[in-house]
Amino acid sequence: MNKQEQLLNEQRCMIDELDDLLINIFSLRLNVVKEIGLIKKTHGLDIDDDNRELMIINKIKEKHLNDEKQVLALYQLIFNLSKEIQEI
């Protein structure tokens, strides 16, 4: 294996480790989302909470990330999945 292949392998191993962390954290987040959904149903609250979403979006924008566009797109998907789970 040459040096470039070794470096590529090292980076891919790092991605694999990060993916494992993301999966675990996302699973924990979804469990919390389910609990929030139950609370909303119990108290007759709407699933949609535009103010909460806006607060999260503003928090992301305050970080001045280089990849803000991609992070916001990811969170839009997370918002949609969260609402879908809470509607079940």
N, CA, C and O atoms as a GROMACS GRO file, in nm:
protein
  352
    1MET      N    1   0.085  -0.117   0.000
    1MET     CA    2   0.000   0.000   0.000
    1MET      C    3   0.090   0.124   0.000
    1MET      O    4   0.181   0.136   0.082
    2ASN      N    5   0.063   0.214  -0.093
    2ASN     CA    6   0.144   0.336  -0.098
    2ASN      C    7   0.092   0.438   0.003
    2ASN      O    8  -0.010   0.418   0.068
    3LYS      N    9   0.166   0.548   0.014
    3LYS     CA   10   0.134   0.650   0.116
    3LYS      C   11  -0.005   0.711   0.094
    3LYS      O   12  -0.078   0.734   0.191
    4GLN      N   13  -0.041   0.737  -0.030
    4GLN     CA   14  -0.173   0.796  -0.059
    4GLN      C   15  -0.285   0.700  -0.018
    4GLN      O   16  -0.385   0.743   0.040
    5GLU      N   17  -0.270   0.574  -0.047
    5GLU     CA   18  -0.371   0.476  -0.009
    5GLU      C   19  -0.382   0.464   0.142
    5GLU      O   20  -0.491   0.449   0.197
    6GLN      N   21  -0.268   0.472   0.209
    6GLN     CA   22  -0.267   0.465   0.354
    6GLN      C   23  -0.339   0.585   0.415
    6GLN      O   24  -0.420   0.570   0.507
    7LEU      N   25  -0.311   0.704   0.362
    7LEU     CA   26  -0.379   0.825   0.410
    7LEU      C   27  -0.529   0.817   0.385
    7LEU      O   28  -0.610   0.855   0.470
    8LEU      N   29  -0.566   0.768   0.267
    8LEU     CA   30  -0.707   0.753   0.234
    8LEU      C   31  -0.774   0.654   0.329
    8LEU      O   32  -0.884   0.680   0.377
    9ASN      N   33  -0.709   0.545   0.356
    9ASN     CA   34  -0.761   0.445   0.450
    9ASN      C   35  -0.779   0.503   0.589
    9ASN      O   36  -0.880   0.476   0.654
   10GLU      N   37  -0.682   0.581   0.635
   10GLU     CA   38  -0.691   0.643   0.767
   10GLU      C   39  -0.811   0.737   0.775
   10GLU      O   40  -0.884   0.738   0.874
   11GLN      N   41  -0.831   0.815   0.670
   11GLN     CA   42  -0.945   0.908   0.668
   11GLN      C   43  -1.077   0.831   0.664
   11GLN      O   44  -1.174   0.872   0.728
   12ARG      N   45  -1.081   0.723   0.590
   12ARG     CA   46  -1.203   0.643   0.583
   12ARG      C   47  -1.233   0.576   0.717
   12ARG      O   48  -1.349   0.563   0.755
   13CYS      N   49  -1.130   0.535   0.787
   13CYS     CA   50  -1.149   0.478   0.921
   13CYS      C   51  -1.207   0.583   1.015
   13CYS      O   52  -1.293   0.554   1.097
   14MET      N   53  -1.159   0.706   1.001
   14MET     CA   54  -1.211   0.815   1.083
   14MET      C   55  -1.358   0.839   1.051
   14MET      O   56  -1.439   0.860   1.142
   15ILE      N   57  -1.393   0.838   0.923
   15ILE     CA   58  -1.533   0.854   0.882
   15ILE      C   59  -1.618   0.742   0.942
   15ILE      O   60  -1.729   0.768   0.989
   16ASP      N   61  -1.568   0.619   0.939
   16ASP     CA   62  -1.642   0.506   0.996
   16ASP      C   63  -1.668   0.527   1.145
   16ASP      O   64  -1.778   0.500   1.193
   17GLU      N   65  -1.569   0.574   1.218
   17GLU     CA   66  -1.585   0.601   1.361
   17GLU      C   67  -1.687   0.712   1.384
   17GLU      O   68  -1.771   0.703   1.474
   18LEU      N   69  -1.678   0.817   1.303
   18LEU     CA   70  -1.773   0.928   1.316
   18LEU      C   71  -1.915   0.883   1.281
   18LEU      O   72  -2.011   0.925   1.345
   19ASP      N   73  -1.927   0.799   1.180
   19ASP     CA   74  -2.060   0.746   1.144
   19ASP      C   75  -2.119   0.668   1.260
   19ASP      O   76  -2.239   0.680   1.288
   20ASP      N   77  -2.038   0.587   1.328
   20ASP     CA   78  -2.087   0.513   1.445
   20ASP      C   79  -2.139   0.608   1.552
   20ASP      O   80  -2.244   0.585   1.612
   21LEU      N   81  -2.064   0.716   1.576
   21LEU     CA   82  -2.109   0.816   1.674
   21LEU      C   83  -2.238   0.882   1.631
   21LEU      O   84  -2.330   0.899   1.711
   22LEU      N   85  -2.246   0.920   1.504
   22LEU     CA   86  -2.366   0.985   1.452
   22LEU      C   87  -2.488   0.895   1.466
   22LEU      O   88  -2.596   0.940   1.505
   23ILE      N   89  -2.471   0.768   1.435
   23ILE     CA   90  -2.583   0.673   1.445
   23ILE      C   91  -2.631   0.664   1.590
   23ILE      O   92  -2.751   0.666   1.616
   24ASN      N   93  -2.538   0.653   1.682
   24ASN     CA   94  -2.575   0.644   1.823
   24ASN      C   95  -2.643   0.771   1.872
   24ASN      O   96  -2.745   0.764   1.941
   25ILE      N   97  -2.589   0.885   1.838
   25ILE     CA   98  -2.646   1.012   1.881
   25ILE      C   99  -2.783   1.034   1.816
   25ILE      O  100  -2.876   1.080   1.881
   26PHE      N  101  -2.794   1.001   1.688
   26PHE     CA  102  -2.922   1.018   1.619
   26PHE      C  103  -3.029   0.928   1.678
   26PHE      O  104  -3.144   0.969   1.692
   27SER      N  105  -2.991   0.807   1.713
   27SER     CA  106  -3.085   0.715   1.776
   27SER      C  107  -3.134   0.771   1.910
   27SER      O  108  -3.253   0.764   1.941
   28LEU      N  109  -3.043   0.826   1.989
   28LEU     CA  110  -3.081   0.890   2.115
   28LEU      C  111  -3.175   1.007   2.090
   28LEU      O  112  -3.274   1.025   2.161
   29ARG      N  113  -3.144   1.087   1.989
   29ARG     CA  114  -3.228   1.203   1.956
   29ARG      C  115  -3.369   1.158   1.918
   29ARG      O  116  -3.467   1.219   1.960
   30LEU      N  117  -3.378   1.051   1.838
   30LEU     CA  118  -3.509   1.002   1.797
   30LEU      C  119  -3.591   0.952   1.916
   30LEU      O  120  -3.713   0.967   1.918
   31ASN      N  121  -3.524   0.893   2.014
   31ASN     CA  122  -3.595   0.852   2.135
   31ASN      C  123  -3.654   0.971   2.208
   31ASN      O  124  -3.767   0.964   2.258
   32VAL      N  125  -3.580   1.079   2.214
   32VAL     CA  126  -3.629   1.201   2.278
   32VAL      C  127  -3.744   1.259   2.197
   32VAL      O  128  -3.843   1.306   2.253
   33VAL      N  129  -3.731   1.256   2.064
   33VAL     CA  130  -3.837   1.305   1.976
   33VAL      C  131  -3.967   1.229   2.002
   33VAL      O  132  -4.074   1.289   2.007
   34LYS      N  133  -3.957   1.097   2.018
   34LYS     CA  134  -4.077   1.017   2.048
   34LYS      C  135  -4.141   1.060   2.179
   34LYS      O  136  -4.263   1.070   2.188
   35GLU      N  137  -4.059   1.085   2.280
   35GLU     CA  138  -4.111   1.131   2.410
   35GLU      C  139  -4.179   1.266   2.397
   35GLU      O  140  -4.285   1.289   2.455
   36ILE      N  141  -4.118   1.355   2.320
   36ILE     CA  142  -4.178   1.487   2.298
   36ILE      C  143  -4.311   1.471   2.226
   36ILE      O  144  -4.408   1.541   2.258
   37GLY      N  145  -4.317   1.380   2.130
   37GLY     CA  146  -4.442   1.353   2.059
   37GLY      C  147  -4.552   1.308   2.153
   37GLY      O  148  -4.666   1.351   2.141
   38LEU      N  149  -4.517   1.221   2.247
   38LEU     CA  150  -4.616   1.174   2.345
   38LEU      C  151  -4.665   1.289   2.434
   38LEU      O  152  -4.784   1.300   2.463
   39ILE      N  153  -4.572   1.373   2.474
   39ILE     CA  154  -4.610   1.489   2.558
   39ILE      C  155  -4.703   1.581   2.479
   39ILE      O  156  -4.804   1.628   2.533
   40LYS      N  157  -4.670   1.606   2.353
   40LYS     CA  158  -4.754   1.693   2.270
   40LYS      C  159  -4.893   1.634   2.254
   40LYS      O  160  -4.993   1.705   2.264
   41LYS      N  161  -4.901   1.503   2.227
   41LYS     CA  162  -5.031   1.439   2.211
   41LYS      C  163  -5.112   1.444   2.339
   41LYS      O  164  -5.232   1.473   2.338
   42THR      N  165  -5.046   1.416   2.451
   42THR     CA  166  -5.114   1.416   2.581
   42THR      C  167  -5.175   1.553   2.612
   42THR      O  168  -5.283   1.562   2.670
   43HIS      N  169  -5.104   1.659   2.573
   43HIS     CA  170  -5.148   1.795   2.607
   43HIS      C  171  -5.215   1.867   2.490
   43HIS      O  172  -5.243   1.987   2.498
   44GLY      N  173  -5.241   1.794   2.382
   44GLY     CA  174  -5.310   1.853   2.268
   44GLY      C  175  -5.232   1.961   2.196
   44GLY      O  176  -5.290   2.054   2.142
   45LEU      N  177  -5.100   1.948   2.196
   45LEU     CA  178  -5.016   2.048   2.130
   45LEU      C  179  -4.988   2.010   1.986
   45LEU      O  180  -4.988   1.892   1.952
   46ASP      N  181  -4.965   2.110   1.901
   46ASP     CA  182  -4.931   2.085   1.761
   46ASP      C  183  -4.795   2.019   1.749
   46ASP      O  184  -4.704   2.043   1.829
   47ILE      N  185  -4.783   1.934   1.648
   47ILE     CA  186  -4.653   1.872   1.618
   47ILE      C  187  -4.557   1.980   1.568
   47ILE      O  188  -4.440   1.984   1.608
   48ASP      N  189  -4.607   2.066   1.479
   48ASP     CA  190  -4.522   2.173   1.423
   48ASP      C  191  -4.494   2.279   1.528
   48ASP      O  192  -4.586   2.325   1.596
   49ASP      N  193  -4.368   2.316   1.540
   49ASP     CA  194  -4.329   2.423   1.631
   49ASP      C  195  -4.228   2.511   1.558
   49ASP      O  196  -4.106   2.497   1.575
   50ASP      N  197  -4.283   2.601   1.475
   50ASP     CA  198  -4.197   2.686   1.393
   50ASP      C  199  -4.100   2.769   1.474
   50ASP      O  200  -3.988   2.793   1.431
   51ASN      N  201  -4.142   2.814   1.592
   51ASN     CA  202  -4.053   2.894   1.677
   51ASN      C  203  -3.931   2.813   1.721
   51ASN      O  204  -3.819   2.864   1.722
   52ARG      N  205  -3.954   2.687   1.758
   52ARG     CA  206  -3.843   2.600   1.800
   52ARG      C  207  -3.748   2.576   1.682
   52ARG      O  208  -3.626   2.583   1.699
   53GLU      N  209  -3.803   2.549   1.564
   53GLU     CA  210  -3.718   2.528   1.447
   53GLU      C  211  -3.637   2.653   1.416
   53GLU      O  212  -3.518   2.644   1.386
   54LEU      N  213  -3.700   2.769   1.422
   54LEU     CA  214  -3.630   2.895   1.396
   54LEU      C  215  -3.519   2.918   1.498
   54LEU      O  216  -3.411   2.966   1.462
   55MET      N  217  -3.544   2.884   1.623
   55MET     CA  218  -3.442   2.898   1.726
   55MET      C  219  -3.319   2.811   1.694
   55MET      O  220  -3.206   2.855   1.708
   56ILE      N  221  -3.344   2.689   1.650
   56ILE     CA  222  -3.234   2.598   1.615
   56ILE      C  223  -3.160   2.650   1.493
   56ILE      O  224  -3.036   2.648   1.490
   57ILE      N  225  -3.233   2.697   1.392
   57ILE     CA  226  -3.170   2.752   1.271
   57ILE      C  227  -3.084   2.873   1.307
   57ILE      O  228  -2.972   2.885   1.257
   58ASN      N  229  -3.135   2.961   1.391
   58ASN     CA  230  -3.057   3.079   1.431
   58ASN      C  231  -2.933   3.040   1.509
   58ASN      O  232  -2.828   3.103   1.495
   59LYS      N  233  -2.943   2.936   1.592
   59LYS     CA  234  -2.827   2.888   1.668
   59LYS      C  235  -2.719   2.838   1.572
   59LYS      O  236  -2.600   2.861   1.594
   60ILE      N  237  -2.761   2.769   1.467
   60ILE     CA  238  -2.666   2.719   1.368
   60ILE      C  239  -2.600   2.838   1.296
   60ILE      O  240  -2.479   2.839   1.277
   61LYS      N  241  -2.680   2.937   1.258
   61LYS     CA  242  -2.628   3.053   1.186
   61LYS      C  243  -2.530   3.134   1.271
   61LYS      O  244  -2.435   3.192   1.219
   62GLU      N  245  -2.554   3.137   1.402
   62GLU     CA  246  -2.465   3.211   1.493
   62GLU      C  247  -2.325   3.150   1.499
   62GLU      O  248  -2.229   3.218   1.534
   63LYS      N  249  -2.314   3.023   1.465
   63LYS     CA  250  -2.184   2.955   1.470
   63LYS      C  251  -2.095   2.992   1.352
   63LYS      O  252  -1.975   2.962   1.354
   64HIS      N  253  -2.151   3.057   1.249
   64HIS     CA  254  -2.076   3.100   1.131
   64HIS      C  255  -1.994   2.985   1.072
   64HIS      O  256  -1.874   2.997   1.051
   65LEU      N  257  -2.061   2.875   1.047
   65LEU     CA  258  -1.995   2.758   0.993
   65LEU      C  259  -1.962   2.776   0.845
   65LEU      O  260  -2.038   2.840   0.772
   66ASN      N  261  -1.851   2.720   0.801
   66ASN     CA  262  -1.817   2.723   0.659
   66ASN      C  263  -1.916   2.640   0.578
   66ASN      O  264  -1.942   2.670   0.461
   67ASP      N  265  -1.969   2.536   0.640
   67ASP     CA  266  -2.062   2.447   0.572
   67ASP      C  267  -2.206   2.466   0.621
   67ASP      O  268  -2.282   2.370   0.633
   68GLU      N  269  -2.241   2.590   0.650
   68GLU     CA  270  -2.372   2.622   0.706
   68GLU      C  271  -2.486   2.572   0.617
   68GLU      O  272  -2.585   2.520   0.667
   69LYS      N  273  -2.471   2.588   0.487
   69LYS     CA  274  -2.577   2.546   0.394
   69LYS      C  275  -2.607   2.397   0.409
   69LYS      O  276  -2.723   2.356   0.411
   70GLN      N  277  -2.504   2.316   0.420
   70GLN     CA  278  -2.520   2.172   0.433
   70GLN      C  279  -2.578   2.135   0.570
   70GLN      O  280  -2.661   2.045   0.580
   71VAL      N  281  -2.534   2.205   0.673
   71VAL     CA  282  -2.584   2.178   0.809
   71VAL      C  283  -2.733   2.214   0.816
   71VAL      O  284  -2.812   2.141   0.876
   72LEU      N  285  -2.770   2.326   0.757
   72LEU     CA  286  -2.911   2.366   0.756
   72LEU      C  287  -2.995   2.265   0.678
   72LEU      O  288  -3.108   2.234   0.718
   73ALA      N  289  -2.943   2.214   0.567
   73ALA     CA  290  -3.016   2.113   0.489
   73ALA      C  291  -3.034   1.986   0.571
   73ALA      O  292  -3.140   1.924   0.567
   74LEU      N  293  -2.931   1.947   0.645
   74LEU     CA  294  -2.939   1.829   0.731
   74LEU      C  295  -3.046   1.850   0.839
   74LEU      O  296  -3.125   1.760   0.866
   75TYR      N  297  -3.047   1.968   0.900
   75TYR     CA  298  -3.145   1.994   1.005
   75TYR      C  299  -3.287   2.001   0.949
   75TYR      O  300  -3.382   1.966   1.019
   76GLN      N  301  -3.303   2.046   0.828
   76GLN     CA  302  -3.437   2.045   0.768
   76GLN      C  303  -3.487   1.902   0.756
   76GLN      O  304  -3.604   1.873   0.782
   77LEU      N  305  -3.398   1.812   0.717
   77LEU     CA  306  -3.433   1.670   0.710
   77LEU      C  307  -3.464   1.615   0.850
   77LEU      O  308  -3.559   1.539   0.867
   78ILE      N  309  -3.384   1.654   0.947
   78ILE     CA  310  -3.408   1.611   1.086
   78ILE      C  311  -3.543   1.662   1.135
   78ILE      O  312  -3.617   1.587   1.199
   79PHE      N  313  -3.576   1.788   1.106
   79PHE     CA  314  -3.707   1.842   1.146
   79PHE      C  315  -3.819   1.759   1.084
   79PHE      O  316  -3.914   1.722   1.153
   80ASN      N  317  -3.808   1.730   0.955
   80ASN     CA  318  -3.912   1.655   0.886
   80ASN      C  319  -3.927   1.514   0.942
   80ASN      O  320  -4.039   1.468   0.965
   81LEU      N  321  -3.816   1.446   0.966
   81LEU     CA  322  -3.821   1.312   1.023
   81LEU      C  323  -3.880   1.315   1.165
   81LEU      O  324  -3.956   1.227   1.203
   82SER      N  325  -3.844   1.416   1.240
   82SER     CA  326  -3.894   1.430   1.377
   82SER      C  327  -4.045   1.446   1.377
   82SER      O  328  -4.115   1.384   1.458
   83LYS      N  329  -4.097   1.530   1.287
   83LYS     CA  330  -4.242   1.551   1.279
   83LYS      C  331  -4.311   1.422   1.237
   83LYS      O  332  -4.417   1.387   1.288
   84GLU      N  333  -4.250   1.352   1.143
   84GLU     CA  334  -4.306   1.226   1.096
   84GLU      C  335  -4.317   1.125   1.211
   84GLU      O  336  -4.418   1.056   1.225
   85ILE      N  337  -4.214   1.119   1.292
   85ILE     CA  338  -4.214   1.027   1.406
   85ILE      C  339  -4.319   1.069   1.509
   85ILE      O  340  -4.388   0.985   1.567
   86GLN      N  341  -4.331   1.200   1.533
   86GLN     CA  342  -4.425   1.247   1.634
   86GLN      C  343  -4.570   1.229   1.589
   86GLN      O  344  -4.660   1.225   1.673
   87GLU      N  345  -4.593   1.217   1.461
   87GLU     CA  346  -4.730   1.200   1.411
   87GLU      C  347  -4.778   1.056   1.423
   87GLU      O  348  -4.898   1.031   1.411
   88ILE      N  349  -4.689   0.964   1.445
   88ILE     CA  350  -4.725   0.821   1.454
   88ILE      C  351  -4.800   0.794   1.583
   88ILE      O  352  -4.839   0.680   1.608
   0.00000   0.00000   0.00000
